[in-house]
Amino acid sequence: MNIEVPKAQNHMDKHQKIAQCFSPAAFIHDTEENYEAIETLIREQEIGGLTFFHSRHSAAANFEKRAEVLDVSGTFEKLIGLINRYQAISKIPLLISIDGEYGLAMRVEKTPQYPFAITLGALKTDAEKWVEEVGYRMGLDMKRSGIHLNLAPCADVNTNPNNPVIGYRSFGDLAEKVAKLAFSSYSGMKKAGIGACLKHFPGHGDTATDSHLGLPILHKTKAQLQAEELLPFQYGIDRGVELIMVGHLAVPALTGGKDIPASVSRELITDLLKGEMGFKGLVISDALNMKAVANLYPEPGELECQAFHAGNDILCFSDHVKEGIEKIAQHSSDAEVKAVFEKIMALKKQLGVIGFKPVEVPSFDWESHSQLQKDLAENYVSVIFGEINPAELKALADVGKLGYREFFTQNPSTFSRQLDLPFAPIDQAEKVILAVFVPSHKPLNQFGMDQAVLDEIKKLAKTKPCILIHFGNPLALKHLGDLEDFEAVICAFQGFEEVQEVATKLLI
């Protein structure tokens, strides 16, 4: 790291320049042996960057598939320590990236968590302003932590409610809204001084297969794609977006009828994205360990070579760095390598990577963060069906006729404490408030909701007037039955304490 970059550049050979394209995974919670393996990659292969994940358990292709018991104490401190450790031995400072769509908390415990994209998509007023502010706050958190690039936001239009991988990660199902909010998020992060990227080009929102596990195929015409999937990316390109991530999905209409992953398609990346759509920035591959592409190229290094020649500038989560560098060197001209290398070095200079200095563990302004959460919640928590009469509820409570049940909680919630009403047993109640804290924001196994509990909720809604408070992904509402069975429904989107406090104001 003590080598001056301009001098280092003058003496870099073809292999060293190619190595700057590589950003393999680094795991915060890992063995010392694996930490040393990363150090070997830095010293021997002279890689350009690292993409941090919480642990191997949470990494792309392995997510929710392995039961690991980890000591997660001090995750943030470990991250800072590893960044400093790895930067200290790199000849050219590393571009440090993370997948933080809702902030550092997506990968690191005890750091600020911001609302999901689907939640921000429900903001009723000044949505673009608020989303930019959230992006800015997330960006500041990352910049102060030694991170240069956030692999977010999603510009996917979630037109398939059964999508197993996007869902809560999308700003919604309307292309124009997604375009504006994704760009607002990007702009906020850029304002904070870090890089951001729109993903997953050409659009992962209408897929039914999880690309971590298999290859999704999107059967739409080019005209349909331009009206929906491609629109947010074109919107960003027209306004100067500098980084775009390409996803692992096949779009035959854009690849000459071939079921080839977008991430390795020259027709899609070079011809369409860079050519027809006019993108001049850097292209980042989605994680190259994901089954959608990894299973197609069993020979080590071949996938990396294909991704490079398709037009990717940064190769994320490669499992075969050394072999990939060799194959790219064999099949690429000096001019091709030079062009990509110069783009990466320009990005590093722009993001302050070149002047990296050891990072101290920052503190967070939790009071300010809490106020932001409250301000946001007051803007998106709303009654989506029926009407609520707070005076009536208070009167029922006073005469012992108002019931209350909450589901999928172990302890009494902040919401119930904030209500502070005398509740009657359900069988004696004339009206019941039902608070549902959806266990998971992902659709697997009915968002983690047990069928017996769902049946109980549905039965209550049919037998007594019930007011439903839904703390969770709104896409999970379909599992609670017909909303018209409830007297009223409040969608609160997430279970943050500040959200629970705001939700009570609609009832008392």
Secondary structure by P-SEA (a helix, b strand, c coil): ccccaaaaaaaccaaaaaaaacccbbbccccaaaaaaaaaaaacccccbbbbcccccccccccccccccccccaaaaaaaaaaaaaaaacccccccccccccccccccccccccccaaaaaacccaaaaaaaaaaaaaaaaaaaacccccccccccccccccccccccccccccaaaaaaaaaaaaaaaaaacbbbbbcccccccccccccccbbbbbbccaaaaaaccaaaaaaaaaacccbbbbccccccccccccccccccccccccccccccccccbbbbbcccccccccccccccaaaaaaaaaaccccccccccaaaaaaaaaacccaaaaaaaaaaaaaaaaaacccccccccccccaaaaaaaaaaaaaaaccccccccccaaaaaaaaaaccbbbbbcccccccaaaaaacccccccccccbbbbbbccccccccccccccaaaaaaaaaaaaccbbbbbbcccccccccccccccccbbbbcccccaaaaaaaaaacc
